[in-house]
Amino acid sequence: MTILKNLTDLTRLDEAARERLNDAAEGMIARASAWSDVNTGSWNTAGLKAFAPTLASAFSELEADVELIETDGFEAVADNGKAEAQETGPVLQITARPEAEVQVVLSGHYDTVFPAGTFEGVTDLGDGRLNGPGLADMKGGLCVMLEALKTFEAGPLKDKLGYRIVVTPDEEIGNFASSEYLTRAAQAGALIGMTYEPAMETGAMSGGRKGSAVFDIVLHGKAAHAGRAKEEGRSAIEAAAEMVLGLEGLNGKREGVTLNVGSIDAGSAVNIVPDLAIVRFGARAPDAASAEWATSQIQALFEKTTARDGISGHLHGGFYRPPKPRNGAQQALFDAVHATGQAIGLDLEFVDTGGVCEGNNIFAAGVPNVDTLGVRGGRIHSHEEFVMTDSFSERATLSALILHRLADGRLDAKRIKSLMGN
């Protein structure tokens, strides 16, 4: 109780940070809106590469080393059933005071789910809400992260805390090219992680998160003329249909595990027995044992399907983000963040969710983290995405106060991390 009471106290330094960030609110909103106007859809490599220098320039306002790192890309299964190399934008990596006793890893992403030309422009919806692509998820969050760090570095505690920031170009499609940078940054001495996904419109934040998988199953059959020699063909679509029914049939078989087939890419003319089908699906699981169960069930279905006469194939993918359940460390961090929020009149709630983010990766690297420190908003991943403008200063202040408490020891990061096994 004493620790939490100290966290709820608002110091003069906290008050100065709050005043500064209130004054910075309009600038944050303007910057997020300008960034939203630049399309950075996950598959828009040209757009990602064009925007990355703007992002690097903005983060150069920090007292830190800033790097743009080209990745090796990643493999994805193309419509022809072959795994092909995919290029993406650079990773932004920022390092400050690596010798400081308290180390924090911060993360975010600059890609959005919107392809070029599909959702453009910022619209004022009234009632303190702005509509625009990526405003909440998560260009607004990046602005909050940056301004909170600038405010922290303007104060007297900066030398007590160092950080590594990783801003990725591919979070919305799985961090396949950038996950190694998240892991390395987390394992370079970080005690606490801070990620800037949007909070809910109500201000609620994410607690436990499920793990997430993406699979592509490629099935090969044998083409034949559907009229003259149907019996000589082996339909990859028929095999895929059996596979899909089996996958969807796994729902409800184990608590918390869900599977969803997103698409079947297959077929051409109706007079040709189709010789190729690609089943693309996702899976979610609440814990490691459930993820292992789901993977084994998927493997069994694949083996059954490819045992059909004339059918072969391969399975691509897996659980790329492990589950992030509540444990002792996570709950202690949530309690500390809740108490910090009380210092500025926030009553933060942490709600378990099936969604995933880079916080899963950081947790898997052994670092407790809070991953919805970004702006309040809603309807993300839709053309109705919106951000609450009053949340820019609110959420930046929350982050600045967390940094203050980490640096002055009121928020005991070492103790919290020591609870990761509980």
C-alpha positions in Angstrom: 0.0 0.0 0.0 2.8 2.4 0.8 4.4 1.9 -2.6 1.1 2.6 -4.4 0.4 5.6 -2.2 3.7 7.1 -3.2 2.8 6.5 -6.8 -0.4 8.5 -6.5 1.4 11.5 -5.2 1.8 14.3 -7.7 5.2 15.9 -7.4 6.3 19.4 -8.6 8.1 17.6 -11.4 5.0 15.8 -12.4 3.0 19.0 -12.3 5.5 20.7 -14.6 5.4 17.8 -17.0 1.6 17.9 -17.0 1.6 21.6 -17.8 4.2 21.2 -20.6 2.2 18.4 -22.2 -1.0 20.3 -22.0 0.7 23.1 -23.9 2.0 20.5 -26.4 -1.4 19.0 -27.2 -2.2 21.0 -30.3 1.3 20.2 -31.7 0.8 16.5 -31.1 -2.6 16.5 -32.8 -1.2 18.4 -35.8 1.7 16.1 -36.2 -0.4 13.0 -35.9 -2.8 14.4 -38.5 0.1 15.2 -40.9 1.5 11.7 -40.4 -2.0 10.2 -41.0 -2.1 11.9 -44.4 0.8 9.7 -45.6 -0.2 6.2 -46.5 1.9 3.6 -44.8 -0.1 0.4 -45.4 1.8 -2.7 -44.4 2.2 -3.8 -48.1 2.9 -0.3 -49.4 6.7 -0.6 -49.3 7.3 2.6 -51.2 5.0 4.5 -48.8 6.8 3.0 -45.7 10.2 3.9 -47.1 9.1 7.4 -48.0 7.7 8.1 -44.5 10.5 6.5 -42.4 12.9 9.5 -42.7 10.1 11.8 -41.5 9.7 9.6 -38.4 13.5 9.4 -37.8 13.7 13.2 -38.1 11.0 13.7 -35.5 12.6 11.2 -33.0 16.0 13.0 -33.5 14.5 15.6 -31.2 15.4 13.2 -28.4 18.8 13.0 -26.7 19.5 9.7 -28.3 21.1 7.8 -31.2 18.7 7.3 -34.1 19.1 4.6 -36.8 17.0 3.5 -39.7 17.8 -0.2 -40.4 16.9 -2.0 -43.6 15.6 -5.5 -42.8 16.0 -8.7 -44.8 12.3 -8.8 -45.3 10.3 -12.0 -44.8 8.7 -14.9 -46.7 5.1 -15.1 -47.6 3.1 -17.6 -49.6 2.1 -16.1 -52.9 -1.0 -16.9 -55.0 1.1 -19.5 -56.9 1.6 -21.4 -53.7 5.3 -20.6 -53.5 7.0 -18.8 -50.6 8.4 -15.6 -51.9 10.6 -12.9 -50.4 8.7 -9.8 -49.3 10.3 -6.4 -48.8 9.1 -3.9 -46.2 10.2 -0.5 -44.7 13.1 0.1 -42.4 13.0 -0.4 -38.6 13.6 2.8 -36.6 15.9 2.0 -33.7 16.7 4.6 -31.0 19.1 4.2 -28.1 19.6 6.6 -25.1 21.8 6.2 -22.0 22.4 2.4 -22.2 24.7 2.7 -19.1 21.8 4.0 -16.8 20.7 1.7 -14.0 17.1 1.6 -15.1 16.4 0.5 -18.7 13.1 0.6 -20.5 12.2 -0.8 -23.9 9.5 1.2 -25.9 7.8 0.0 -29.0 5.4 1.0 -31.7 4.7 0.7 -35.4 4.2 3.0 -38.3 2.4 0.7 -40.7 -1.4 0.7 -40.9 -3.9 -1.8 -42.3 -5.0 0.5 -45.1 -3.6 0.0 -48.7 -2.8 3.1 -50.7 -6.0 4.8 -52.0 -8.4 3.1 -49.8 -8.8 5.5 -46.8 -7.3 8.9 -47.0 -7.6 12.3 -45.2 -8.4 13.5 -41.7 -12.0 14.6 -40.9 -13.1 16.5 -37.8 -16.1 14.5 -36.5 -16.9 17.1 -33.7 -17.2 16.3 -30.0 -13.4 16.1 -29.8 -13.0 13.3 -32.3 -10.9 13.1 -35.5 -11.3 10.4 -38.1 -8.3 9.3 -40.2 -6.2 6.3 -41.2 -3.8 5.3 -38.4 -4.6 8.3 -36.2 -5.3 6.0 -33.3 -3.5 2.9 -34.5 -0.9 4.2 -34.0 0.5 7.4 -35.3 -1.2 9.2 -32.5 0.5 6.8 -30.1 3.9 7.5 -31.6 3.4 11.2 -31.0 2.5 10.5 -27.4 5.6 8.4 -26.9 7.9 11.1 -28.5 6.4 14.0 -26.5 6.5 12.1 -23.2 10.2 11.3 -23.7 11.0 14.8 -24.6 9.3 16.0 -21.5 11.1 13.5 -19.4 14.5 14.5 -20.8 13.8 18.1 -20.1 13.7 17.2 -16.3 16.4 16.4 -13.8 15.9 12.6 -13.7 17.0 11.8 -17.3 20.4 10.4 -16.4 18.8 7.8 -14.1 16.9 6.1 -17.0 17.9 4.8 -20.4 15.8 3.4 -23.1 15.7 1.6 -26.4 12.9 2.3 -28.9 11.9 0.0 -31.8 9.4 1.4 -34.2 8.4 -1.2 -36.8 7.0 -1.2 -40.4 5.2 -4.5 -40.2 3.3 -4.9 -37.0 -0.1 -5.2 -38.6 1.0 -8.2 -40.6 2.9 -10.0 -37.8 6.3 -8.3 -37.3 7.9 -11.1 -39.4 10.8 -8.8 -40.5 11.1 -6.8 -37.3 10.5 -9.2 -34.4 14.3 -9.9 -33.9 14.8 -6.2 -33.2 12.1 -6.2 -30.6 13.6 -9.2 -28.9 17.1 -7.8 -28.9 16.0 -4.5 -27.5 14.0 -6.2 -24.8 16.9 -8.5 -23.8 19.5 -5.7 -23.7 18.8 -5.1 -20.0 15.2 -3.8 -20.1 13.3 -4.0 -16.9 10.0 -2.7 -18.2 8.3 -2.4 -21.6 6.0 0.4 -22.8 4.1 0.0 -26.0 1.8 2.6 -27.6 -1.1 0.7 -29.1 -4.4 2.7 -28.6 -6.4 2.5 -25.4 -10.1 2.0 -25.7 -12.4 5.0 -26.1 -13.3 4.7 -22.4 -9.7 4.7 -21.4 -9.6 1.0 -20.6 -6.3 -0.7 -21.4 -5.3 -4.3 -22.4 -4.5 -6.8 -19.7 -3.7 -10.4 -20.7 -3.5 -11.1 -24.4 -3.8 -14.3 -26.4 -1.1 -15.7 -28.6 -1.7 -15.4 -32.4 -0.8 -17.6 -35.3 -1.0 -17.2 -39.1 -1.0 -20.3 -41.3 -1.0 -20.9 -45.1 -1.7 -24.5 -46.2 -0.8 -25.1 -49.8 -2.5 -28.1 -51.4 -1.6 -29.6 -54.7 -3.9 -31.9 -56.7 -3.9 -33.0 -60.4 -5.5 -30.9 -63.2 -7.8 -32.6 -65.7 -10.5 -31.8 -68.2 -13.7 -31.7 -66.1 -15.8 -33.1 -68.9 -13.6 -35.6 -70.7 -11.5 -37.0 -67.8 -12.9 -35.8 -64.5 -11.9 -39.1 -62.9 -8.2 -38.5 -63.8 -8.1 -35.3 -61.8 -7.6 -34.7 -58.1 -9.3 -31.6 -56.9 -7.2 -29.4 -54.6 -10.4 -27.4 -53.8 -12.2 -30.5 -52.6 -9.2 -31.3 -50.3 -9.2 -27.7 -49.1 -12.9 -27.9 -48.3 -12.3 -30.9 -46.1 -9.4 -29.0 -44.4 -11.6 -25.9 -43.8 -14.4 -27.9 -42.2 -11.9 -29.6 -39.9 -10.2 -26.3 -38.9 -13.5 -24.6 -38.1 -14.6 -27.7 -36.3 -11.8 -27.1 -33.7 -13.6 -24.0 -32.4 -15.2 -24.8 -29.0 -13.0 -27.8 -28.5 -10.6 -26.1 -26.0 -11.4 -23.1 -23.9 -10.1 -19.9 -25.3 -8.8 -21.3 -28.6 -10.3 -19.9 -31.8 -9.5 -20.5 -35.5 -10.7 -18.6 -38.4 -10.3 -19.4 -42.1 -9.8 -16.0 -43.9 -9.6 -17.2 -47.5 -9.2 -20.0 -50.0 -7.2 -19.0 -53.0 -7.9 -21.5 -55.7 -9.4 -22.5 -59.0 -10.0 -21.0 -62.5 -12.3 -22.2 -65.2 -15.2 -24.5 -64.3 -14.1 -27.1 -66.9 -10.7 -27.7 -65.2 -10.2 -29.8 -62.1 -8.3 -27.4 -59.9 -4.7 -28.5 -59.0 -3.9 -25.8 -56.5 -5.6 -24.4 -53.4 -4.2 -22.2 -50.6 -6.1 -22.2 -47.3 -5.2 -19.0 -45.2 -6.2 -19.0 -41.6 -5.4 -17.6 -38.2 -5.6 -19.0 -34.7 -5.6 -17.5 -31.2 -4.7 -19.3 -27.9 -4.7 -18.0 -24.3 -1.6 -19.8 -23.1 1.4 -21.9 -24.3 -0.2 -25.2 -23.7 -3.3 -24.2 -25.7 -1.1 -22.9 -28.5 0.7 -26.3 -28.6 -2.7 -28.1 -28.7 -3.9 -26.0 -31.6 -0.7 -26.5 -33.5 -0.9 -30.3 -33.1 -4.5 -30.4 -34.2 -3.7 -28.4 -37.3 -0.8 -30.7 -38.1 -3.1 -33.7 -37.7 -5.7 -32.2 -40.1 -3.0 -31.4 -42.6 -1.7 -35.0 -42.5 -5.2 -36.4 -43.0 -5.9 -34.1 -45.9 -2.6 -34.8 -47.7 -3.2 -38.6 -47.2 -5.9 -38.3 -49.8 -5.2 -40.0 -53.1 -3.2 -37.6 -55.4 -3.1 -34.7 -52.8 0.2 -33.3 -51.5 1.1 -30.0 -49.9 3.0 -28.0 -47.3 2.2 -26.1 -44.2 3.6 -22.6 -43.7 3.5 -20.5 -40.6 2.7 -20.9 -36.9 2.3 -19.0 -33.6 4.4 -15.9 -34.4 3.2 -14.1 -31.2 3.2 -16.2 -28.0 0.4 -15.6 -25.4 0.9 -12.8 -22.9 -1.1 -14.0 -19.8 -1.4 -12.1 -16.6 1.3 -13.2 -14.2 2.7 -11.7 -11.0 4.9 -9.3 -12.9 2.2 -8.1 -15.3 -0.3 -7.6 -12.4 2.3 -5.7 -10.3 3.0 -3.4 -13.3 -0.7 -2.9 -14.0 -1.3 -1.9 -10.4 1.6 0.5 -10.5 0.3 2.1 -13.7 -3.2 2.3 -12.2 -1.8 4.1 -9.2 0.2 6.5 -11.4 -2.9 7.3 -13.3 -4.7 8.2 -10.1 -2.2 11.0 -9.6 -3.8 12.8 -12.6 -7.4 11.7 -11.9 -7.5 8.5 -14.1 -9.1 5.3 -12.9 -7.5 2.9 -15.4 -9.0 -0.5 -16.0 -7.1 -3.4 -17.5 -9.2 -5.8 -19.7 -8.0 -9.1 -21.0 -8.3 -9.3 -24.8 -7.9 -11.7 -27.8 -6.0 -9.0 -29.7 -2.2 -9.2 -30.0 0.6 -6.7 -30.4 4.3 -6.1 -29.9 3.8 -6.4 -26.2 3.4 -10.2 -26.8 6.9 -10.2 -28.3 8.4 -8.2 -25.5 6.8 -10.4 -22.8 8.2 -13.5 -24.6 11.6 -11.9 -24.3 11.2 -11.9 -20.6 10.1 -8.3 -20.0 6.8 -7.3 -18.3 5.1 -4.5 -20.2 2.1 -2.4 -20.5 1.0 -2.1 -24.2 -1.9 0.3 -24.6 -0.2 3.6 -23.6 -1.3 5.3 -26.8 -4.2 7.7 -27.4 -7.8 6.8 -26.7 -9.8 5.9 -29.8 -12.0 3.4 -31.5 -13.2 1.6 -34.6 -9.6 0.8 -35.5 -8.9 -1.2 -38.6 -12.0 0.4 -40.2 -12.7 3.5 -42.2 -14.5 4.8 -39.1 -11.2 4.9 -37.1 -11.2 7.8 -34.7 -9.1 9.4 -32.0 -10.1 11.4 -29.0 -8.1 14.7 -29.2 -8.1 15.3 -25.4 -6.3 12.0 -24.9 -3.0 13.2 -26.5 -1.9 15.3 -23.5 -3.6 12.9 -21.0 -1.7 9.8 -22.3 1.6 11.7 -22.8 1.3 12.9 -19.2 0.6 9.3 -18.0 3.8 8.1 -19.7 5.9 11.0 -18.4 4.8 10.2 -14.9 5.6 6.5 -15.3 9.1 7.5 -16.5 9.5 9.8 -13.5 8.6 7.0 -11.1 10.8 4.5 -12.8 13.7 6.9 -12.6 13.3 8.0 -9.0 12.6 4.4 -7.8 9.0 4.8 -6.7 8.1 2.3 -9.4 10.5 -0.5 -8.6 11.2 -2.0 -12.0 13.6 -4.6 -10.7 11.2 -6.0 -8.2 8.4 -6.1 -10.8 10.7 -8.0 -13.3 11.7 -10.4 -10.6 8.1 -11.6 -10.5 8.1 -12.8 -14.2 8.2 -16.4 -13.0 5.1 -16.0 -10.7 
